[in-house]
Amino acid sequence: MIKPTVLIQEKLGAVRSPNSKQKSDSLSLSVDDLERTKAITGEMLLTAINAKGWSKAQLAKSLGVDRSLITRWINGERTIQPKHQHQIQALLDL
């Protein structure tokens, strides 16, 4: 049997029981932060990687994703999810 991590259980608890103000507030803050994230295009991503002097592999390792996903983002084959956009902005100073 697969057991979810504590963090997943806490977030699920916050969603299932919105009466728990502290948990739902922390969940709302993270959603608000993600909604405020400026959309990053593939061209912007490639420019930022080059400006930082990084390789696609370095960025992929920092994000915990496969390098091929970085290539797909740059080529416009996949959209960059808000979670990753936020991380990319922090890593590449966007």
SULWOUR-V801254 format. One line per field, one symbol per residue. psi: psi as a letter, one per 40 degrees, with the letter a starting at -180 (. if undefined). A space follows every 50 residues. Layout:
BEGIN
psi = ???
END
This chain:
BEGIN
psi = hhhiidddddddddddgeegdddddddddddddddehhhhiddddddddd defiidddddddefiiddddddddeediihiddddddddddef.
END
